[in-house]
Amino acid sequence: MLAVFTLFLIPVGGGIPAGVLIAFGIDPMTGRAAAHAAGHGFIGGWAVAIAGDMLYYAVIAFTTLRLNAYIKDPNTTMVIVLVGMILVPIAVRRVRALW
């Protein structure tokens, strides 16, 4: 039984940081799929996906708190961060398309 459980935890290949960044940049389900494709087990794959998702939320929380220190209005800060979360990826894609 222990040997079967160990197979879910030991990766066969692929890097954990890459899986975390995929989960951070796209979404946790894609990160989980990438971890599975890299050979990570069930538990390890979900850990990679959750780590990427938590990193995303940490960046958003840090950005919101730092911006709120300057603006002093939580509602305005929330709207600015939300609009940034939507418009920045669109702007990055358009700039990359031009290059």
Backbone bond lengths (Angstrom), bond angles and torsions (degrees), N, CA, C in turn:
res aa  C-N    CA-C-N  psi(-1)  N-CA   C-N-CA  omega(-1)  CA-C   N-CA-C  phi
1 M - - - 1.455 - - 1.518 111.51 -
2 L 1.330 116.86 -42.47 1.460 120.67 179.89 1.520 111.03 -63.88
3 A 1.324 117.80 -36.68 1.460 121.05 179.75 1.526 111.00 -64.81
4 V 1.319 117.20 -39.15 1.462 120.64 178.31 1.520 110.10 -66.75
5 F 1.328 117.96 -41.56 1.460 121.09 178.94 1.521 111.19 -65.89
6 T 1.329 117.67 -36.44 1.459 121.67 179.46 1.518 110.87 -64.96
7 L 1.306 118.90 -31.85 1.460 121.21 177.96 1.519 111.86 -62.66
8 F 1.328 118.15 -27.96 1.456 120.78 178.11 1.525 112.00 -75.15
9 L 1.311 118.50 -18.94 1.455 121.54 -174.88 1.518 114.39 -100.70
10 I 1.323 118.43 -25.61 1.458 121.50 -173.78 1.529 109.88 -92.04
11 P 1.341 117.20 122.89 1.463 119.56 177.94 1.524 111.35 -77.32
12 V 1.317 116.01 149.69 1.450 121.09 178.14 1.523 110.17 -91.26
13 G 1.319 118.19 -35.39 1.466 122.63 -179.97 1.513 109.89 -169.30
14 G 1.309 116.64 171.74 1.461 120.87 -179.79 1.508 111.52 89.98
15 G 1.314 115.34 155.66 1.453 119.85 -176.49 1.509 112.84 -101.13
16 I 1.305 114.79 142.63 1.464 120.45 177.71 1.523 111.71 -67.21
17 P 1.352 119.82 -42.34 1.469 118.42 179.11 1.525 113.14 -58.73
18 A 1.318 117.45 -35.48 1.467 119.76 178.00 1.522 110.61 -64.73
19 G 1.319 117.52 -41.47 1.464 120.56 178.02 1.507 112.43 -65.77
20 V 1.326 116.65 -38.93 1.464 120.26 177.24 1.522 110.09 -63.42
21 L 1.327 117.37 -42.73 1.465 120.37 -179.78 1.527 111.83 -68.18
22 I 1.316 117.55 -33.22 1.469 119.41 175.77 1.522 109.73 -66.53
23 A 1.332 116.97 -43.98 1.468 119.94 177.89 1.521 110.79 -65.62
24 F 1.326 117.89 -33.71 1.466 122.18 177.89 1.522 110.70 -68.60
25 G 1.315 117.33 -45.15 1.461 121.33 -172.84 1.506 115.57 -84.42
26 I 1.314 118.07 -25.14 1.459 119.68 -176.33 1.522 109.92 -114.27
27 D 1.309 117.68 -78.68 1.461 122.24 174.46 1.530 107.98 -170.91
28 P 1.327 117.56 163.31 1.461 119.94 -177.01 1.532 114.23 -61.84
29 M 1.315 118.52 -33.58 1.462 119.64 -178.56 1.528 110.86 -68.55
30 T 1.318 117.12 -38.11 1.456 120.27 176.11 1.522 110.15 -67.70
31 G 1.330 116.57 -39.23 1.459 120.54 175.45 1.517 111.73 -61.31
32 R 1.310 116.75 -39.87 1.472 121.63 177.77 1.519 110.07 -65.15
33 A 1.328 117.03 -42.70 1.462 120.61 178.60 1.524 111.06 -64.42
34 A 1.339 117.28 -40.23 1.461 120.72 178.44 1.526 110.78 -66.21
35 A 1.328 116.78 -39.44 1.464 120.24 177.87 1.529 110.49 -64.80
36 H 1.325 116.58 -39.60 1.463 120.32 177.61 1.530 110.57 -65.21
37 A 1.337 116.31 -42.38 1.462 120.08 179.26 1.526 111.40 -65.78
38 A 1.342 117.05 -30.02 1.463 120.93 178.78 1.518 111.76 -79.05
39 G 1.326 117.41 -7.32 1.446 120.65 175.62 1.518 114.81 100.72
40 H 1.312 117.13 8.00 1.458 119.27 177.54 1.518 109.21 -75.72
41 G 1.293 116.19 148.08 1.457 121.14 -179.30 1.516 112.14 -73.65
42 F 1.318 114.42 -177.28 1.466 120.81 -176.59 1.525 111.71 -61.01
43 I 1.315 116.76 -53.13 1.471 121.07 -177.16 1.526 110.53 -67.71
44 G 1.318 115.92 -45.76 1.465 119.82 179.86 1.524 112.10 -62.94
45 G 1.325 116.82 -38.74 1.467 120.91 178.56 1.512 112.11 -64.46
46 W 1.319 116.13 -42.09 1.459 118.73 177.96 1.518 110.70 -68.85
47 A 1.332 117.57 -35.07 1.462 120.16 177.29 1.525 111.03 -62.82
48 V 1.328 116.76 -39.73 1.467 121.30 177.37 1.526 110.05 -64.33
49 A 1.323 117.14 -45.64 1.470 120.81 -179.57 1.523 111.46 -64.13
50 I 1.304 117.48 -42.25 1.468 120.93 -179.59 1.521 110.17 -68.74
51 A 1.333 117.75 -37.28 1.465 120.34 177.98 1.526 110.94 -62.45
52 G 1.325 117.35 -42.02 1.464 120.65 177.09 1.513 112.13 -64.53
53 D 1.313 116.68 -40.77 1.460 120.97 178.96 1.524 111.15 -66.19
54 M 1.320 116.99 -42.12 1.464 120.29 178.79 1.526 111.52 -67.17
55 L 1.327 117.19 -33.34 1.464 120.55 175.42 1.527 110.34 -63.82
56 Y 1.333 116.65 -40.92 1.468 120.80 177.50 1.533 110.63 -60.95
57 Y 1.318 116.48 -47.73 1.461 119.82 -179.84 1.524 111.61 -65.22
58 A 1.322 117.67 -33.82 1.469 120.68 177.63 1.522 110.85 -66.00
59 V 1.321 117.22 -40.84 1.467 120.46 177.87 1.532 110.48 -64.34
60 I 1.320 117.02 -43.63 1.470 120.45 179.21 1.529 110.76 -65.37
61 A 1.323 117.72 -42.10 1.464 120.76 179.24 1.523 111.15 -64.45
62 F 1.325 117.04 -44.57 1.460 120.67 179.23 1.528 110.80 -62.19
63 T 1.332 116.09 -44.38 1.464 120.46 179.03 1.523 111.17 -61.84
64 T 1.325 116.89 -43.72 1.460 120.78 -179.75 1.521 111.31 -64.18
65 L 1.315 117.53 -44.36 1.469 120.40 -179.32 1.526 111.73 -66.27
66 R 1.329 117.49 -41.39 1.467 120.13 179.72 1.528 110.85 -67.66
67 L 1.316 117.49 -40.92 1.460 120.50 178.99 1.517 110.88 -67.38
68 N 1.318 117.20 -37.52 1.457 120.96 179.65 1.532 111.19 -66.21
69 A 1.315 117.98 -26.16 1.464 120.75 177.07 1.524 110.73 -65.21
70 Y 1.325 117.21 -28.05 1.462 121.01 179.38 1.522 112.63 -92.20
71 I 1.325 117.36 -37.90 1.467 120.97 -174.37 1.521 111.93 -85.31
72 K 1.302 119.11 -36.45 1.469 125.75 177.97 1.528 114.39 70.41
73 D 1.315 117.98 11.02 1.462 121.16 176.74 1.534 108.20 -128.86
74 P 1.329 117.79 109.30 1.472 119.94 -175.71 1.527 114.45 -59.56
75 N 1.318 117.56 -36.03 1.466 119.61 -178.51 1.528 111.40 -67.81
76 T 1.311 116.65 -43.00 1.464 120.29 177.93 1.522 110.35 -65.16
77 T 1.315 116.58 -41.92 1.462 120.71 178.11 1.521 110.85 -60.12
78 M 1.318 116.64 -44.00 1.460 121.29 -179.93 1.527 110.99 -61.25
79 V 1.307 117.41 -42.97 1.462 121.09 -179.49 1.528 110.28 -66.19
80 I 1.332 117.72 -42.15 1.460 120.97 179.96 1.522 110.95 -62.87
81 V 1.322 117.43 -44.75 1.466 120.65 -179.90 1.530 110.28 -67.01
82 L 1.309 118.18 -41.49 1.458 121.38 179.25 1.528 110.98 -62.89
83 V 1.326 117.17 -45.21 1.464 120.52 178.02 1.528 110.14 -63.93
84 G 1.333 116.39 -39.73 1.459 119.76 177.49 1.522 112.41 -63.19
85 M 1.334 116.81 -38.87 1.465 120.87 178.93 1.525 111.17 -63.07
86 I 1.309 117.00 -28.99 1.458 120.69 -178.81 1.532 111.31 -88.94
87 L 1.339 117.35 -43.98 1.463 120.52 -172.08 1.528 114.56 -84.62
88 V 1.316 118.51 -30.70 1.471 119.61 -177.83 1.532 111.49 -62.74
89 P 1.344 120.33 -46.88 1.474 117.99 177.36 1.531 113.41 -61.59
90 I 1.325 117.27 -34.88 1.465 120.33 177.66 1.519 109.90 -65.36
91 A 1.331 117.37 -44.42 1.463 121.48 179.31 1.528 111.22 -64.11
92 V 1.318 117.10 -40.46 1.469 120.32 179.21 1.522 110.48 -63.49
93 R 1.327 117.20 -42.64 1.464 120.04 178.29 1.521 111.74 -62.55
94 R 1.315 117.26 -40.08 1.477 119.48 -179.82 1.517 111.69 -68.69
95 V 1.337 116.83 -38.74 1.466 119.52 177.98 1.521 110.26 -65.91
96 R 1.321 117.33 -41.64 1.467 120.46 178.13 1.522 111.36 -64.34
97 A 1.325 117.35 -34.63 1.461 120.77 179.64 1.529 110.73 -67.10
98 L 1.324 116.71 -30.43 1.459 120.16 -179.88 1.524 112.07 -73.88
99 W 1.328 117.04 -27.39 1.461 120.37 179.99 1.447 109.00 -83.18
